[in-house]
Amino acid sequence: MRTEPLSCCGVSAWRIRTGYTPAMVRPAARPSRAIPSKFERAPAVVAVFATPVGPLHAAATDEGIVGVELRTTDEAFATSVGARTRRPVVATADPAAPPAARTHLAVLEDEVAEHLAGTRDAFDLPVVLEGMSDWDRRVLDGVRTIPRGATASYGEVARRIGSPGAARAVGGAVGRNPIGLLIPCHRVVAGDGTLGGYGGGWFGSREELLGLKERLLELEGIVPPARTGARR
């Protein structure tokens, strides 16, 4: 598992542009274990590694990937994963980390690098939406059908999942997406053809998060649409 150093892939320059602090890019070596013992299950394993678009936090169980975020901190990510999955959270070096979860994270690192380099169209890893409502699962399953190099509006996603007219509710579910990139919510745009939002509860200003969405689309060969509300 290659979780360091984090000075490669342009992370230092990215940190300067976005205002990230060193504490926000260190390896997730000691995540919080503040999950009540009555919720004890096989742990979720967390790691953070460098990408061309900044540090990526990821979490996996022995079943698959349960969390991916691009704008967060070690503590916030571990707390979010633990609360949503109702599992204890450990680092890859922890003896309690299931070997299968470690393997999922190692494969994820490679697949993310390939995806962002343009040599991989889709992820092969299993995605596990733990702690999500049935509606959110339906929406996010619909988002996963949007192929690399394409976009779809919130309304189109609603139609794909058999709920025409539910664009606003789709937008809410997209904003709660806990597994960025693998569930490509950056490919969902507004119904008027503009960029829409991005990042849900991730750290950063609206402008920074929209800049990240634009960068992800550009890496897929898509010319980003105008930002929602911008003059054209």
N, C-alpha and C positions, 0 to 999 in steps of 0.2 A: 504494500500500500504506500503510494508516494504522496505524503501530505505536506512535504516541504522540499526545498525552500519556497517561499511565496514571493520572491523578488523576480521570478521569471514571468514570461508571457505578458509583459507590460503592466504588471500589477502595481509597481511603484508609481508609474505615470498615471495610471487609472486612479490610484488613491489620491494623488495630488489634485486631479481634476474634480473628484467628487467629494473630497473632504473626509475620506475614511481615515480612521486613526489606526496605529499599529495594533491596538487591542482588538480591532475588528477583523484583522487578517491573520492572526496567529492560528496554528493548528488547534482544533478542538480537542485538547488533551484531557481536560478535566471537566466534563459537562456536569450539570446539576443532577443530583439524585433525589430531588425533593418530590418524588412521587409517592403517595401513601402506599404502605406495604400491602394493603388489601387489594391493590391493583397489580401486584406482582405477576408478571408474565415473562416470557422470554424477552430479553432486552432489545431495544432499538439501539443500533450502533451508529455513531455519528463521526463524520470526518469533514475536513475542509481542504480544498485544493485550488490551485490557481488556474484561471482560464483567461482567454483574451478579453473577456468582458468583466473581469473582476473575480474576487474570491467566491467560490461556490460551496455552500454548506449542503451536505447530503446526509440522509439517514436511511438505514436499511435494517430489515429483520431477516430471519432465515427464509422468509417467503418472498421477499423482493424489496423494491425501493418504496419507502413510505414518506420521504420528504426531500425536497430540493428547493433551495432558496438562493438567490443571488445577492440580495441586499439585506443582511441581517448581522447579528453578532453571535458569538459562541453561546452566550447565556440565553439570549432570546430564542435562538433556534432550538437548543436543547429543551428549554421550558415548553415551547410550543409543541414539539414532537411528543414529549412526555404527556402533556395534558390531552392532546388529541388522541394518541394511540393507547393511553392508559398503560404504558409500559415504563419500566426503569430505562434510563438512558446511560449508555456507557461509551467510552472511546474505543477505537480499534485495538489499542494496546491492552485493554482490560481483559484479564483472564476469563471474565464472564461473557465476552463478545462471541456469539456463535460464529464458527468458521464460515458458514454459508453467507452470513451477513457481511463479513469481511470480503468475501469473494465478490458479492454483488457490488460493493463499493469500489473495489479495484477495477472491475469490468466497467462500471459507470464512468470512472475517471477516463478510461481509454475511449469509451464511446462518445463522451462529451467532447473530448479533444478532436476526435474524428468528425463529429457533427459540425463543430464550429470551424473546422478546417475545410468543410465542404466535401468530405469523402464518405460521409454516412448520411443517408436519407432518413432512416428511422432507427429507433432504439429497440434492441432486442430484449432488454431486461424486463422482468415482470414488474408491473406497477400495482401497488396495494393501497387502496383508498380507505384506510382505517379511520374511524371516527367521523365519517361524513354521512350526511343525510342521503336518502334514496334519490332525492331531486338533484343534489350536487353530483352524485355519482353519474346519473343520467346525462347531465350537462357535460361533465368532464369527459365521459366516454365519447360524447359527440364531438368535443373539441379534438380529441385524439384522432378523429378521422380526417382532419384537415392536413393535407400532405405538405411536405417541405416545398417552399417556393410558391405557396398559395395562401390566400386569406379568405375569411368568411365573416360575415356580419353576425351580430348577436341574434338578429332575426333569422338568419339562415341556419344558425346552430339550433335555434328553437324549432324550426321546421324539420331539421334532420332528425330530431329526437321525438317528433310527433306532437309538438306543443306549439303550433303556430300562434303568434300573438303574445308569446311569453318572453319577448326580447329583454325586457327589464329584469325579469327574474333570472334569465340566463346570465345577464351581466353581473348580478349579485353572486351567482355560483362561480363564475369565472374569477371574480375577485377573491374568492376563498380558496382558489386552487393551491394545494399544499405541495405540489410536485411540478415546479416550473421546468421548462424545456421539454421534459418527457411528455408532459401534457401541455402542448404549445399554445398557451393562452396569448402569447405575443402575436399569434396569427389571427386573432379575433379583432375586428375593427368595427367602427360605428356604422350604423345603417346608412348614413349619408355619404359613406366612402371616406370619411376622415379617420384619423388614427385611433380615436377612442382612448380609454385609459389603460393603465398597466401597473402591476406591482401589488395591488391589494394593500396589505398592511406592512409591506416592506419598508425599510428605512430609506430616507431620501426625499427630496422635494419632488413635486409633480414634474417639474422640468427635467430633473435627473432621471426619473423613472421612465418618462417618455423618450428621453435620449437613449436609454437602455433598450427600450422596445424597438426604436428605429435601428439601432445597431444590430440587433438580432435579426430583424427583417433584411437588412442590407447583407448580412452574412449568408442569407439564403437566396440572394440575388433579386430581392424585391425592392423596388423603389418605394420608400415609406410614403404613405399618403400625408396630406397636410394635417397638422395637429387640430384636433377638435376645438372649435372656437377661434382659430387663427384666421386672419384676413387672407383672402386669396385674390 
